Amino acid sequence: MPRHLGPVPSAPYSHLLSDTSYGNARIRASTPHRIDLERPATGSRKTTLSCATCGDAVDITLLSIGSTKAWRLGWAAGGALALALTALCVLGIIDNGPEGGGFLLSTAGFVLGILATVYTLLHWWHEDGVRGPGLPWRAGRHFVRHFWAGPR
C-alpha cells in the first residue's frame, strides 16, 4: 500500500497565522505552502527556503526517494514488532486469566502495543521524506505539516 513518491515532496510546510487560547482549547490557524524543491538523488539535503507568507527563512531537510523508502520500511518493521508484542500480550492475558499473576503486566503490554502499532503505522503511511522546523505547538511560526499537525 505504499504511496507514490515523486521528485517533489507532497508534504507542505505551514506558516502559523494565529494561536489563540479559548479556555482549555487553543485555536491555531495556519497557511500551508507547497515545497517546490527537487529531492536529492541519494541521501539527504538540507536547504533553506523563503516562506511565501512572511519571507522568513525555513530550514528543511529533504530525503531522497531511496532514503524515504528506507524510513517507510523502518516504520513498517516497527509496526510489525508492535503488533507482535500486542499478540503476545493477548496470549498472556488468555493464559493468566483475571486471577493470574501476570494479568496486569500483560494488559499493560497490550495497551502499549496497540498505541505503538497505531503510532508506527501512521508514521509509515504519512512518511514523505521531509524534515522541518518541528511541531506546530512548539516550532514557532513555521512547521512541516504531517498527520499530527491537523487537516491539510
LUMKEFI-201366 format. One record per atom (N, C-alpha, C): x, y negated, z; residue in three letters; residue number from 0. Coordinates in nm, 4 decimals, always signed. Example, Ala and Ser with C-alpha at 12.3 -4.5 7.8 and 13.67 -1.06 7.14 Angstrom:
BEGIN
MARBA         x         y         z    r    k
MARBA   +1.3190   +0.5690   +0.7800  ALA    0
MARBA   +1.2300   +0.4500   +0.7800  ALA    0
MARBA   +1.3200   +0.3300   +0.7800  ALA    0
MARBA   +1.2850   +0.2250   +0.7080  SER    1
MARBA   +1.3670   +0.1060   +0.7140  SER    1
MARBA   +1.2900   -0.0030   +0.7870  SER    1
// end
This chain:
BEGIN
MARBA         x         y         z    r    k
MARBA   +0.0788   +0.1199   +0.0000  MET    0
MARBA   +0.0000   +0.0000   +0.0000  MET    0
MARBA   +0.0840   -0.1279   +0.0000  MET    0
MARBA   +0.2113   -0.1233   -0.0375  PRO    1
MARBA   +0.2922   -0.2448   -0.0338  PRO    1
MARBA   +0.2383   -0.3523   -0.1278  PRO    1
MARBA   +0.2554   -0.4742   -0.0875  ARG    2
MARBA   +0.2131   -0.5875   -0.1663  ARG    2
MARBA   +0.3205   -0.6228   -0.2684  ARG    2
MARBA   +0.2816   -0.6867   -0.3740  HIS    3
MARBA   +0.3743   -0.7258   -0.4796  HIS    3
MARBA   +0.4691   -0.8338   -0.4286  HIS    3
MARBA   +0.5974   -0.8167   -0.4547  LEU    4
MARBA   +0.6978   -0.9174   -0.4212  LEU    4
MARBA   +0.7438   -0.9837   -0.5497  LEU    4
MARBA   +0.7234   -1.1136   -0.5576  GLY    5
MARBA   +0.7652   -1.1866   -0.6755  GLY    5
MARBA   +0.8927   -1.2644   -0.6513  GLY    5
MARBA   +0.9398   -1.3348   -0.7511  PRO    6
MARBA   +1.0623   -1.4135   -0.7369  PRO    6
MARBA   +1.0450   -1.5330   -0.6433  PRO    6
MARBA   +0.9202   -1.5734   -0.6212  VAL    7
MARBA   +0.8895   -1.6844   -0.5304  VAL    7
MARBA   +0.8024   -1.6288   -0.4181  VAL    7
MARBA   +0.8341   -1.6593   -0.2913  PRO    8
MARBA   +0.7533   -1.6052   -0.1809  PRO    8
MARBA   +0.6117   -1.6595   -0.1810  PRO    8
MARBA   +0.5188   -1.5806   -0.1266  SER    9
MARBA   +0.3796   -1.6244   -0.1208  SER    9
MARBA   +0.3455   -1.6883   +0.0143  SER    9
MARBA   +0.4268   -1.6660   +0.1177  ALA   10
MARBA   +0.4008   -1.7267   +0.2488  ALA   10
MARBA   +0.4336   -1.8759   +0.2428  ALA   10
MARBA   +0.3388   -1.9629   +0.2784  PRO   11
MARBA   +0.3660   -2.1062   +0.2751  PRO   11
MARBA   +0.4285   -2.1556   +0.4049  PRO   11
MARBA   +0.4865   -2.2740   +0.4008  TYR   12
MARBA   +0.5230   -2.3428   +0.5243  TYR   12
MARBA   +0.4139   -2.4458   +0.5480  TYR   12
MARBA   +0.3982   -2.4891   +0.6716  SER   13
MARBA   +0.2915   -2.5836   +0.7044  SER   13
MARBA   +0.3456   -2.7026   +0.7815  SER   13
MARBA   +0.2809   -2.8146   +0.7606  HIS   14
MARBA   +0.3095   -2.9368   +0.8340  HIS   14
MARBA   +0.1958   -2.9565   +0.9344  HIS   14
MARBA   +0.2298   -2.9677   +1.0627  LEU   15
MARBA   +0.1302   -2.9851   +1.1677  LEU   15
MARBA   +0.0825   -3.1296   +1.1673  LEU   15
MARBA   -0.0460   -3.1489   +1.1407  LEU   16
MARBA   -0.1037   -3.2836   +1.1355  LEU   16
MARBA   -0.1472   -3.3319   +1.2731  LEU   16
MARBA   -0.2144   -3.2457   +1.3490  SER   17
MARBA   -0.2605   -3.2857   +1.4820  SER   17
MARBA   -0.2654   -3.1651   +1.5743  SER   17
MARBA   -0.2485   -3.1916   +1.7013  ASP   18
MARBA   -0.2529   -3.0896   +1.8050  ASP   18
MARBA   -0.3274   -3.1520   +1.9230  ASP   18
MARBA   -0.4561   -3.1215   +1.9332  THR   19
MARBA   -0.5425   -3.1860   +2.0312  THR   19
MARBA   -0.5912   -3.0848   +2.1329  THR   19
MARBA   -0.5944   -3.1266   +2.2589  SER   20
MARBA   -0.6425   -3.0410   +2.3656  SER   20
MARBA   -0.7867   -3.0766   +2.3993  SER   20
MARBA   -0.8711   -2.9736   +2.4047  TYR   21
MARBA   -1.0101   -2.9887   +2.4456  TYR   21
MARBA   -1.0355   -2.8916   +2.5611  TYR   21
MARBA   -1.0118   -2.9363   +2.6824  GLY   22
MARBA   -1.0286   -2.8492   +2.7981  GLY   22
MARBA   -0.9278   -2.7362   +2.7934  GLY   22
MARBA   -0.9750   -2.6137   +2.7846  ASN   23
MARBA   -0.8873   -2.4972   +2.7784  ASN   23
MARBA   -0.8460   -2.4608   +2.6364  ASN   23
MARBA   -0.9018   -2.5262   +2.5373  ALA   24
MARBA   -0.8732   -2.4935   +2.3977  ALA   24
MARBA   -0.7839   -2.5999   +2.3350  ALA   24
MARBA   -0.7114   -2.5575   +2.2313  ARG   25
MARBA   -0.6296   -2.6502   +2.1534  ARG   25
MARBA   -0.6733   -2.6396   +2.0079  ARG   25
MARBA   -0.6872   -2.7527   +1.9436  ILE   26
MARBA   -0.7228   -2.7574   +1.8028  ILE   26
MARBA   -0.6005   -2.8071   +1.7275  ILE   26
MARBA   -0.5488   -2.7225   +1.6377  ARG   27
MARBA   -0.4322   -2.7590   +1.5573  ARG   27
MARBA   -0.4750   -2.7666   +1.4112  ARG   27
MARBA   -0.4468   -2.8779   +1.3503  ALA   28
MARBA   -0.4760   -2.8947   +1.2082  ALA   28
MARBA   -0.3428   -2.9059   +1.1349  ALA   28
MARBA   -0.3300   -2.8302   +1.0260  SER   29
MARBA   -0.2049   -2.8326   +0.9508  SER   29
MARBA   -0.2337   -2.8284   +0.8016  SER   29
MARBA   -0.1341   -2.8696   +0.7251  THR   30
MARBA   -0.1427   -2.8677   +0.5799  THR   30
MARBA   -0.0407   -2.7674   +0.5273  THR   30
MARBA   -0.0856   -2.6614   +0.4585  PRO   31
MARBA   +0.0097   -2.5651   +0.4020  PRO   31
MARBA   +0.0685   -2.6166   +0.2706  PRO   31
MARBA   +0.1942   -2.5808   +0.2492  HIS   32
MARBA   +0.2639   -2.6159   +0.1250  HIS   32
MARBA   +0.3336   -2.4922   +0.0713  HIS   32
MARBA   +0.3253   -2.4734   -0.0567  ARG   33
MARBA   +0.3883   -2.3587   -0.1222  ARG   33
MARBA   +0.5402   -2.3745   -0.1217  ARG   33
MARBA   +0.6100   -2.2633   -0.1041  ILE   34
MARBA   +0.7564   -2.2627   -0.1101  ILE   34
MARBA   +0.7950   -2.2284   -0.2529  ILE   34
MARBA   +0.8333   -2.3279   -0.3282  ASP   35
MARBA   +0.8675   -2.3068   -0.4695  ASP   35
MARBA   +1.0181   -2.2919   -0.4868  ASP   35
MARBA   +1.0749   -2.1951   -0.4189  LEU   36
MARBA   +1.2175   -2.1662   -0.4287  LEU   36
MARBA   +1.2357   -2.0217   -0.4715  LEU   36
MARBA   +1.3320   -1.9974   -0.5575  GLU   37
MARBA   +1.3602   -1.8615   -0.6034  GLU   37
MARBA   +1.4279   -1.7825   -0.4924  GLU   37
MARBA   +1.3926   -1.6555   -0.4836  ARG   38
MARBA   +1.4604   -1.5659   -0.3898  ARG   38
MARBA   +1.6026   -1.5407   -0.4393  ARG   38
MARBA   +1.6962   -1.5147   -0.3475  PRO   39
MARBA   +1.8311   -1.4774   -0.3924  PRO   39
MARBA   +1.8296   -1.3362   -0.4526  PRO   39
MARBA   +1.9302   -1.3045   -0.5304  ALA   40
MARBA   +1.9378   -1.1724   -0.5933  ALA   40
MARBA   +1.9627   -1.0635   -0.4893  ALA   40
MARBA   +2.0472   -1.0926   -0.3906  THR   41
MARBA   +2.0762   -0.9970   -0.2835  THR   41
MARBA   +2.0894   -1.0726   -0.1520  THR   41
MARBA   +2.0667   -1.0027   -0.0427  GLY   42
MARBA   +2.0864   -1.0612   +0.0896  GLY   42
MARBA   +1.9855   -1.1701   +0.1229  GLY   42
MARBA   +2.0364   -1.2759   +0.1839  SER   43
MARBA   +1.9504   -1.3873   +0.2223  SER   43
MARBA   +2.0190   -1.5190   +0.1894  SER   43
MARBA   +1.9385   -1.6238   +0.1839  ARG   44
MARBA   +1.9922   -1.7574   +0.1556  ARG   44
MARBA   +1.9212   -1.8578   +0.2445  ARG   44
MARBA   +2.0004   -1.9349   +0.3190  LYS   45
MARBA   +1.9436   -2.0432   +0.3990  LYS   45
MARBA   +1.9395   -2.1679   +0.3126  LYS   45
MARBA   +1.8270   -2.2365   +0.3180  THR   46
MARBA   +1.8099   -2.3568   +0.2376  THR   46
MARBA   +1.7265   -2.4575   +0.3145  THR   46
MARBA   +1.7338   -2.5789   +0.2718  THR   47
MARBA   +1.6550   -2.6866   +0.3309  THR   47
MARBA   +1.5712   -2.7474   +0.2206  THR   47
MARBA   +1.4416   -2.7617   +0.2490  LEU   48
MARBA   +1.3555   -2.8289   +0.1523  LEU   48
MARBA   +1.2906   -2.9491   +0.2184  LEU   48
MARBA   +1.2397   -3.0366   +0.1391  SER   49
MARBA   +1.1762   -3.1584   +0.1887  SER   49
MARBA   +1.0266   -3.1351   +0.2029  SER   49
MARBA   +0.9709   -3.1667   +0.3210  CYS   50
MARBA   +0.8283   -3.1476   +0.3454  CYS   50
MARBA   +0.7484   -3.2369   +0.2505  CYS   50
MARBA   +0.6471   -3.1790   +0.1882  ALA   51
MARBA   +0.5638   -3.2539   +0.0933  ALA   51
MARBA   +0.4733   -3.3548   +0.1638  ALA   51
MARBA   +0.4530   -3.3413   +0.2947  THR   52
MARBA   +0.3677   -3.4347   +0.3679  THR   52
MARBA   +0.4468   -3.5515   +0.4247  THR   52
MARBA   +0.5572   -3.5217   +0.4957  CYS   53
MARBA   +0.6295   -3.6282   +0.5659  CYS   53
MARBA   +0.7686   -3.6557   +0.5105  CYS   53
MARBA   +0.8225   -3.5657   +0.4303  GLY   54
MARBA   +0.9547   -3.5857   +0.3736  GLY   54
MARBA   +1.0683   -3.5373   +0.4611  GLY   54
MARBA   +1.0409   -3.4870   +0.5818  ASP   55
MARBA   +1.1464   -3.4361   +0.6694  ASP   55
MARBA   +1.2038   -3.3071   +0.6136  ASP   55
MARBA   +1.3239   -3.2745   +0.6592  ALA   56
MARBA   +1.3900   -3.1510   +0.6171  ALA   56
MARBA   +1.3298   -3.0315   +0.6906  ALA   56
MARBA   +1.3054   -2.9246   +0.6169  VAL   57
MARBA   +1.2533   -2.7999   +0.6728  VAL   57
MARBA   +1.3529   -2.6897   +0.6372  VAL   57
MARBA   +1.4123   -2.6282   +0.7405  ASP   58
MARBA   +1.5093   -2.5207   +0.7193  ASP   58
MARBA   +1.4366   -2.3881   +0.7018  ASP   58
MARBA   +1.4679   -2.3190   +0.5929  ILE   59
MARBA   +1.4019   -2.1923   +0.5601  ILE   59
MARBA   +1.5085   -2.0928   +0.5157  ILE   59
MARBA   +1.4905   -1.9679   +0.5547  THR   60
MARBA   +1.5755   -1.8592   +0.5074  THR   60
MARBA   +1.4911   -1.7693   +0.4189  THR   60
MARBA   +1.5367   -1.7483   +0.2970  LEU   61
MARBA   +1.4681   -1.6608   +0.2012  LEU   61
MARBA   +1.5445   -1.5301   +0.1892  LEU   61
MARBA   +1.4734   -1.4195   +0.1960  LEU   62
MARBA   +1.5334   -1.2878   +0.1777  LEU   62
MARBA   +1.5114   -1.2410   +0.0351  LEU   62
MARBA   +1.6045   -1.1629   -0.0152  SER   63
MARBA   +1.5891   -1.1062   -0.1489  SER   63
MARBA   +1.4775   -1.0024   -0.1467  SER   63
MARBA   +1.4380   -0.9577   -0.2639  ILE   64
MARBA   +1.3332   -0.8561   -0.2725  ILE   64
MARBA   +1.3787   -0.7271   -0.2047  ILE   64
MARBA   +1.5044   -0.6884   -0.2246  GLY   65
MARBA   +1.5560   -0.5681   -0.1603  GLY   65
MARBA   +1.5581   -0.5796   -0.0082  GLY   65
MARBA   +1.6006   -0.6943   +0.0436  SER   66
MARBA   +1.6027   -0.7153   +0.1887  SER   66
MARBA   +1.4617   -0.7166   +0.2460  SER   66
MARBA   +1.3679   -0.7760   +0.1734  THR   67
MARBA   +1.2291   -0.7779   +0.2198  THR   67
MARBA   +1.1715   -0.6372   +0.2236  THR   67
MARBA   +1.2034   -0.5560   +0.1233  LYS   68
MARBA   +1.1583   -0.4168   +0.1242  LYS   68
MARBA   +1.2198   -0.3403   +0.2412  LYS   68
MARBA   +1.3445   -0.3692   +0.2739  ALA   69
MARBA   +1.4081   -0.3039   +0.3889  ALA   69
MARBA   +1.3389   -0.3445   +0.5189  ALA   69
MARBA   +1.3028   -0.4727   +0.5327  TRP   70
MARBA   +1.2296   -0.5175   +0.6509  TRP   70
MARBA   +1.0932   -0.4483   +0.6580  TRP   70
MARBA   +1.0256   -0.4377   +0.5443  ARG   71
MARBA   +0.8958   -0.3695   +0.5424  ARG   71
MARBA   +0.9095   -0.2237   +0.5840  ARG   71
MARBA   +1.0156   -0.1582   +0.5366  LEU   72
MARBA   +1.0397   -0.0202   +0.5748  LEU   72
MARBA   +1.0650   -0.0100   +0.7253  LEU   72
MARBA   +1.1403   -0.1044   +0.7796  GLY   73
MARBA   +1.1652   -0.1059   +0.9240  GLY   73
MARBA   +1.0381   -0.1245   +1.0050  GLY   73
MARBA   +0.9518   -0.2154   +0.9608  TRP   74
MARBA   +0.8247   -0.2354   +1.0305  TRP   74
MARBA   +0.7367   -0.1111   +1.0204  TRP   74
MARBA   +0.7362   -0.0456   +0.9039  ALA   75
MARBA   +0.6568   +0.0764   +0.8874  ALA   75
MARBA   +0.7110   +0.1883   +0.9761  ALA   75
MARBA   +0.8433   +0.2004   +0.9861  ALA   76
MARBA   +0.9022   +0.3026   +1.0731  ALA   76
MARBA   +0.8677   +0.2738   +1.2192  ALA   76
MARBA   +0.8717   +0.1472   +1.2583  GLY   77
MARBA   +0.8318   +0.1107   +1.3946  GLY   77
MARBA   +0.6864   +0.1440   +1.4217  GLY   77
MARBA   +0.6004   +0.1212   +1.3232  GLY   78
MARBA   +0.4594   +0.1562   +1.3372  GLY   78
MARBA   +0.4395   +0.3061   +1.3498  GLY   78
MARBA   +0.5167   +0.3833   +1.2730  ALA   79
MARBA   +0.5058   +0.5296   +1.2820  ALA   79
MARBA   +0.5534   +0.5794   +1.4182  ALA   79
MARBA   +0.6614   +0.5213   +1.4693  LEU   80
MARBA   +0.7095   +0.5602   +1.6029  LEU   80
MARBA   +0.6081   +0.5234   +1.7110  LEU   80
MARBA   +0.5490   +0.4063   +1.7001  ALA   81
MARBA   +0.4487   +0.3648   +1.7989  ALA   81
MARBA   +0.3257   +0.4550   +1.7920  ALA   81
MARBA   +0.2882   +0.4939   +1.6721  LEU   82
MARBA   +0.1748   +0.5852   +1.6567  LEU   82
MARBA   +0.2068   +0.7227   +1.7157  LEU   82
MARBA   +0.3310   +0.7687   +1.6977  ALA   83
MARBA   +0.3715   +0.8964   +1.7571  ALA   83
MARBA   +0.3686   +0.8879   +1.9098  ALA   83
MARBA   +0.4134   +0.7751   +1.9663  LEU   84
MARBA   +0.4061   +0.7551   +2.1114  LEU   84
MARBA   +0.2611   +0.7601   +2.1586  LEU   84
MARBA   +0.1743   +0.6976   +2.0836  THR   85
MARBA   +0.0319   +0.6966   +2.1194  THR   85
MARBA   -0.0249   +0.8385   +2.1176  THR   85
MARBA   +0.0092   +0.9157   +2.0165  ALA   86
MARBA   -0.0398   +1.0541   +2.0079  ALA   86
MARBA   +0.0142   +1.1387   +2.1229  ALA   86
MARBA   +0.1416   +1.1211   +2.1582  LEU   87
MARBA   +0.1975   +1.1951   +2.2714  LEU   87
MARBA   +0.1287   +1.1576   +2.4020  LEU   87
MARBA   +0.0951   +1.0326   +2.4171  CYS   88
MARBA   +0.0260   +0.9893   +2.5386  CYS   88
MARBA   -0.1163   +1.0445   +2.5446  CYS   88
MARBA   -0.1814   +1.0575   +2.4301  VAL   89
MARBA   -0.3146   +1.1200   +2.4281  VAL   89
MARBA   -0.3038   +1.2654   +2.4738  VAL   89
MARBA   -0.2009   +1.3353   +2.4261  LEU   90
MARBA   -0.1794   +1.4732   +2.4714  LEU   90
MARBA   -0.1514   +1.4774   +2.6211  LEU   90
MARBA   -0.0765   +1.3787   +2.6720  GLY   91
MARBA   -0.0508   +1.3712   +2.8156  GLY   91
MARBA   -0.1771   +1.3468   +2.8955  GLY   91
MARBA   -0.2640   +1.2634   +2.8434  ILE   92
MARBA   -0.3919   +1.2369   +2.9115  ILE   92
MARBA   -0.4765   +1.3640   +2.9143  ILE   92
MARBA   -0.4808   +1.4363   +2.8024  ILE   93
MARBA   -0.5602   +1.5598   +2.7953  ILE   93
MARBA   -0.5027   +1.6658   +2.8890  ILE   93
MARBA   -0.3696   +1.6808   +2.8890  ASP   94
MARBA   -0.3073   +1.7835   +2.9728  ASP   94
MARBA   -0.3207   +1.7530   +3.1217  ASP   94
MARBA   -0.3035   +1.6271   +3.1606  ASN   95
MARBA   -0.3063   +1.5910   +3.3023  ASN   95
MARBA   -0.4478   +1.5804   +3.3569  ASN   95
MARBA   -0.5382   +1.5325   +3.2769  GLY   96
MARBA   -0.6739   +1.5097   +3.3258  GLY   96
MARBA   -0.6754   +1.3933   +3.4243  GLY   96
MARBA   -0.7928   +1.3487   +3.4629  PRO   97
MARBA   -0.8014   +1.2330   +3.5520  PRO   97
MARBA   -0.7396   +1.2571   +3.6891  PRO   97
MARBA   -0.7279   +1.3817   +3.7296  GLU   98
MARBA   -0.6737   +1.4133   +3.8623  GLU   98
MARBA   -0.5233   +1.4378   +3.8594  GLU   98
MARBA   -0.4638   +1.4471   +3.7401  GLY   99
MARBA   -0.3218   +1.4811   +3.7276  GLY   99
MARBA   -0.2301   +1.3668   +3.7694  GLY   99
MARBA   -0.1041   +1.4044   +3.7967  GLY  100
MARBA   -0.0065   +1.3061   +3.8433  GLY  100
MARBA   +0.0386   +1.2088   +3.7350  GLY  100
MARBA   +0.0438   +1.2511   +3.6109  GLY  101
MARBA   +0.0920   +1.1648   +3.5038  GLY  101
MARBA   -0.0182   +1.0957   +3.4258  GLY  101
MARBA   -0.1393   +1.1000   +3.4763  PHE  102
MARBA   -0.2527   +1.0428   +3.4035  PHE  102
MARBA   -0.2364   +0.8917   +3.3849  PHE  102
MARBA   -0.1990   +0.8228   +3.4921  LEU  103
MARBA   -0.1860   +0.6765   +3.4848  LEU  103
MARBA   -0.0733   +0.6355   +3.3903  LEU  103
MARBA   +0.0383   +0.7074   +3.3970  LEU  104
MARBA   +0.1508   +0.6779   +3.3087  LEU  104
MARBA   +0.1137   +0.7055   +3.1625  LEU  104
MARBA   +0.0449   +0.8155   +3.1382  SER  105
MARBA   +0.0029   +0.8476   +3.0006  SER  105
MARBA   -0.0974   +0.7448   +2.9482  SER  105
MARBA   -0.1865   +0.6988   +3.0337  THR  106
MARBA   -0.2837   +0.5972   +2.9917  THR  106
MARBA   -0.2150   +0.4657   +2.9600  THR  106
MARBA   -0.1195   +0.4262   +3.0434  ALA  107
MARBA   -0.0438   +0.3030   +3.0164  ALA  107
MARBA   +0.0356   +0.3154   +2.8865  ALA  107
MARBA   +0.0957   +0.4321   +2.8637  GLY  108
MARBA   +0.1680   +0.4557   +2.7384  GLY  108
MARBA   +0.0761   +0.4510   +2.6175  GLY  108
MARBA   -0.0457   +0.5030   +2.6333  PHE  109
MARBA   -0.1439   +0.4996   +2.5250  PHE  109
MARBA   -0.1793   +0.3556   +2.4892  PHE  109
MARBA   -0.2077   +0.2732   +2.5901  VAL  110
MARBA   -0.2442   +0.1332   +2.5648  VAL  110
MARBA   -0.1274   +0.0584   +2.5005  VAL  110
MARBA   -0.0066   +0.0757   +2.5531  LEU  111
MARBA   +0.1109   +0.0103   +2.4936  LEU  111
MARBA   +0.1383   +0.0616   +2.3524  LEU  111
MARBA   +0.1143   +0.1909   +2.3291  GLY  112
MARBA   +0.1334   +0.2469   +2.1954  GLY  112
MARBA   +0.0378   +0.1879   +2.0941  GLY  112
MARBA   -0.0878   +0.1695   +2.1346  ILE  113
MARBA   -0.1863   +0.1072   +2.0445  ILE  113
MARBA   -0.1445   -0.0362   +2.0125  ILE  113
MARBA   -0.1050   -0.1119   +2.1151  LEU  114
MARBA   -0.0626   -0.2510   +2.0926  LEU  114
MARBA   +0.0609   -0.2577   +2.0033  LEU  114
MARBA   +0.1578   -0.1704   +2.0277  ALA  115
MARBA   +0.2795   -0.1685   +1.9458  ALA  115
MARBA   +0.2492   -0.1279   +1.8021  ALA  115
MARBA   +0.1576   -0.0331   +1.7843  THR  116
MARBA   +0.1194   +0.0086   +1.6496  THR  116
MARBA   +0.0564   -0.1065   +1.5728  THR  116
MARBA   -0.0372   -0.1751   +1.6342  VAL  117
MARBA   -0.1028   -0.2885   +1.5678  VAL  117
MARBA   -0.0005   -0.3974   +1.5366  VAL  117
MARBA   +0.0856   -0.4299   +1.6329  TYR  118
MARBA   +0.1864   -0.5344   +1.6142  TYR  118
MARBA   +0.2797   -0.5022   +1.4970  TYR  118
MARBA   +0.3339   -0.3811   +1.4949  THR  119
MARBA   +0.4297   -0.3474   +1.3896  THR  119
MARBA   +0.3636   -0.3341   +1.2531  THR  119
MARBA   +0.2430   -0.2785   +1.2484  LEU  120
MARBA   +0.1778   -0.2632   +1.1183  LEU  120
MARBA   +0.1295   -0.3976   +1.0627  LEU  120
MARBA   +0.0925   -0.4915   +1.1494  LEU  121
MARBA   +0.0606   -0.6259   +1.0999  LEU  121
MARBA   +0.1854   -0.6930   +1.0426  LEU  121
MARBA   +0.2987   -0.6752   +1.1080  HIS  122
MARBA   +0.4233   -0.7301   +1.0532  HIS  122
MARBA   +0.4591   -0.6611   +0.9215  HIS  122
MARBA   +0.4393   -0.5296   +0.9143  TRP  123
MARBA   +0.4674   -0.4580   +0.7902  TRP  123
MARBA   +0.3815   -0.5127   +0.6760  TRP  123
MARBA   +0.2537   -0.5345   +0.7014  TRP  124
MARBA   +0.1634   -0.5795   +0.5969  TRP  124
MARBA   +0.1941   -0.7221   +0.5527  TRP  124
MARBA   +0.2306   -0.8088   +0.6445  HIS  125
MARBA   +0.2476   -0.9502   +0.6126  HIS  125
MARBA   +0.3922   -0.9914   +0.5870  HIS  125
MARBA   +0.4875   -0.8999   +0.5905  GLU  126
MARBA   +0.6274   -0.9343   +0.5672  GLU  126
MARBA   +0.6447   -0.9854   +0.4247  GLU  126
MARBA   +0.6970   -1.1084   +0.4135  ASP  127
MARBA   +0.7158   -1.1685   +0.2811  ASP  127
MARBA   +0.8600   -1.2136   +0.2587  ASP  127
MARBA   +0.9473   -1.1918   +0.3552  GLY  128
MARBA   +1.0871   -1.2273   +0.3361  GLY  128
MARBA   +1.1160   -1.3748   +0.3522  GLY  128
MARBA   +1.0388   -1.4435   +0.4358  VAL  129
MARBA   +1.0610   -1.5855   +0.4620  VAL  129
MARBA   +1.0762   -1.6049   +0.6123  VAL  129
MARBA   +1.1814   -1.6715   +0.6526  ARG  130
MARBA   +1.2012   -1.7070   +0.7931  ARG  130
MARBA   +1.2066   -1.8588   +0.8000  ARG  130
MARBA   +1.1351   -1.9146   +0.8957  GLY  131
MARBA   +1.1279   -2.0597   +0.9018  GLY  131
MARBA   +1.1474   -2.1141   +1.0404  GLY  131
MARBA   +1.1032   -2.2383   +1.0597  PRO  132
MARBA   +1.1269   -2.3068   +1.1861  PRO  132
MARBA   +1.0660   -2.2383   +1.3066  PRO  132
MARBA   +0.9614   -2.1606   +1.2943  GLY  133
MARBA   +0.9092   -2.0903   +1.4106  GLY  133
MARBA   +0.7590   -2.0820   +1.4139  GLY  133
MARBA   +0.7090   -2.0647   +1.5354  LEU  134
MARBA   +0.5668   -2.0503   +1.5586  LEU  134
MARBA   +0.5024   -2.1877   +1.5764  LEU  134
MARBA   +0.3770   -2.2036   +1.5372  PRO  135
MARBA   +0.3159   -2.3359   +1.5397  PRO  135
MARBA   +0.3045   -2.3964   +1.6792  PRO  135
MARBA   +0.2936   -2.3155   +1.7826  TRP  136
MARBA   +0.2763   -2.3725   +1.9155  TRP  136
MARBA   +0.4074   -2.4088   +1.9827  TRP  136
MARBA   +0.5226   -2.3818   +1.9192  ARG  137
MARBA   +0.6482   -2.4263   +1.9772  ARG  137
MARBA   +0.7520   -2.4643   +1.8726  ARG  137
MARBA   +0.7084   -2.4906   +1.7519  ALA  138
MARBA   +0.8018   -2.5186   +1.6445  ALA  138
MARBA   +0.8127   -2.6661   +1.6107  ALA  138
MARBA   +0.7319   -2.7486   +1.6714  GLY  139
MARBA   +0.7327   -2.8874   +1.6313  GLY  139
MARBA   +0.6355   -2.9087   +1.5166  GLY  139
MARBA   +0.6759   -2.9883   +1.4197  ARG  140
MARBA   +0.5836   -3.0282   +1.3136  ARG  140
MARBA   +0.5796   -2.9329   +1.1950  ARG  140
MARBA   +0.6750   -2.8399   +1.1837  HIS  141
MARBA   +0.6790   -2.7505   +1.0675  HIS  141
MARBA   +0.6922   -2.6062   +1.1129  HIS  141
MARBA   +0.6285   -2.5156   +1.0389  PHE  142
MARBA   +0.6391   -2.3732   +1.0674  PHE  142
MARBA   +0.6032   -2.2957   +0.9422  PHE  142
MARBA   +0.6581   -2.1739   +0.9330  VAL  143
MARBA   +0.6216   -2.0848   +0.8236  VAL  143
MARBA   +0.4944   -2.0136   +0.8650  VAL  143
MARBA   +0.3963   -2.0144   +0.7776  ARG  144
MARBA   +0.2639   -1.9613   +0.8113  ARG  144
MARBA   +0.2617   -1.8107   +0.7886  ARG  144
MARBA   +0.2468   -1.7374   +0.8994  HIS  145
MARBA   +0.2321   -1.5926   +0.8958  HIS  145
MARBA   +0.0958   -1.5572   +0.9518  HIS  145
MARBA   +0.0680   -1.4304   +0.9677  PHE  146
MARBA   -0.0657   -1.3884   +1.0110  PHE  146
MARBA   -0.1006   -1.4415   +1.1493  PHE  146
MARBA   -0.0023   -1.4634   +1.2364  TRP  147
MARBA   -0.0329   -1.5115   +1.3701  TRP  147
MARBA   -0.0560   -1.6615   +1.3727  TRP  147
MARBA   -0.0349   -1.7289   +1.2629  ALA  148
MARBA   -0.0489   -1.8738   +1.2578  ALA  148
MARBA   -0.1870   -1.9168   +1.2098  ALA  148
MARBA   -0.2790   -1.8250   +1.1969  GLY  149
MARBA   -0.4139   -1.8620   +1.1584  GLY  149
MARBA   -0.4433   -1.8386   +1.0120  GLY  149
MARBA   -0.5611   -1.8776   +0.9694  PRO  150
MARBA   -0.6011   -1.8528   +0.8297  PRO  150
MARBA   -0.5196   -1.9355   +0.7324  PRO  150
MARBA   -0.5063   -1.8815   +0.6107  ARG  151
MARBA   -0.4293   -1.9521   +0.5073  ARG  151
MARBA   -0.5179   -2.0436   +0.4279  ARG  151
// end
